[in-house]
Amino acid sequence: QRAANGESLRRPQRWTDEEHNKFLEGLGELGIGNWTAISEKFVVTKTPIQVKGHAWDYFDKLKKEASGKLSINRDWTEQEHALFLQGVSSVGIGDWEQISQKFVKTKTPAQIQSHSQKHFGKIQKKSEEAVKLIQNILSYWSNGMLMNTSGTGTQ
């Protein structure tokens, strides 16, 4: 389906590597802002609006890479984790923007939020496992003591 202006009403699909490379080729040849021409001559599978949106997403990514805010497929370093803990201690859980700006400057707020969920999720799971272990020990000890006090158990 198409809107009145001819644009596709379909949900946008992820760009393939081939489409992105064609986009870069068109951008290099025609320059920024020529979205219709890039769409018609290079990325024929995308509308001008989709090309424009992809361009701004791409420029934003480049800007973040240049500022060190985007880390692609890189685990958190011990230093970044320590700064994360410092930030959480200082400003509290949830203010990811401030933690990103003042403490973990190499990560975006979204990356910090994701790290927080994983970090505190692991702590919660370990706590739950510890509680279960203690309950099992107490139950075992309690059953053993009951058996010993009735004269049927052994020591």
Summary of the structure (lengths in Angstrom):
residues: 155
radius of gyration: 27.8
end to end distance: 79.9
largest distance: 92.7
contacts: 358
relative contact order: 0.06
helix: 66%
strand: 1%
